[in-house]
Amino acid sequence: MIRAVLFDMDGLIVDTEPIHFKAFKAMMREYGHEIPESLMVKLVGYPEADNIRDLKRIYKMDAPAEDMAARRYRLFMQFIRVEPIPVFPHFWEFSEEVRRRGLEQAVVSSSTAEQVEVILGRLFEDHPEKGSPDSYFDAIVTGDDVASNKPAPDIYLAAASALGVTAAECLALEDTPAGAQAAAAAGTRVLAVPNDYSRGLDFPGASAVLGSLAEAAGYLDS
């Protein structure tokens, strides 16, 4: 029986993946490299440290990883405060259906608490009738709350604990293979909802791959 729904944030609730990639492109440009759009699919859904490691390997860079991460983080924080942040279709409708059924719901994001606060803050500024993120969601769990980020299961186990339910009683919605792997490893049922960057990829552990969040309500009873 499902007692809680767990939402990834970037690429699932809000379309911030292009902003993440814009920050990576701007950071790499500072080091004299232009990275192609095709590389985005290898970055989304994974911790920043993994992304930096992969970029250093691909471009044979000797720049300190911590310096690269600091530059990318600074650029991303600048961008998310001014760039448009679209909400994916059907998020609010599905979330309100979750609330109508009396189920718990949480945001489970591998991003830092600072990033999550800014992004959700902007989302709810556009929808003041929903209240604040902290009052709307029953829990918000970020990458700062766990020792090992996605694709490790820690963040989903932490979310279930915060809600007072077991992982097996949760339904997770993810847009990346790493996120789906994390939720499945925690023992949570997973629905994959790919975006333009992750469409066509394999989603390990996912029960189904949906075309959009509009299809998700049909899984709340299963």
Secondary structure, DSSP 8 states (H G I E B T S, - for coil): ---EEEE--BTTTB--HHHHHHHHHHHHHHTT----GGGGGGTTTS-HHHHHHHHHHHTT--S-HHHHHHHHHHHHHHHHTTS---B-TTHHHHHHHHHHTT-EEEEE-SS-HHHHHHHHHHHHHT-GGG--HHHHSSEEE-GGG-SS-TTSSHHHHHHHHHHTS-GGGEEEEESSHHHHHHHHHTT-EEEE---TTTTTS--TT-SEE-SSGGGGGGGTT-
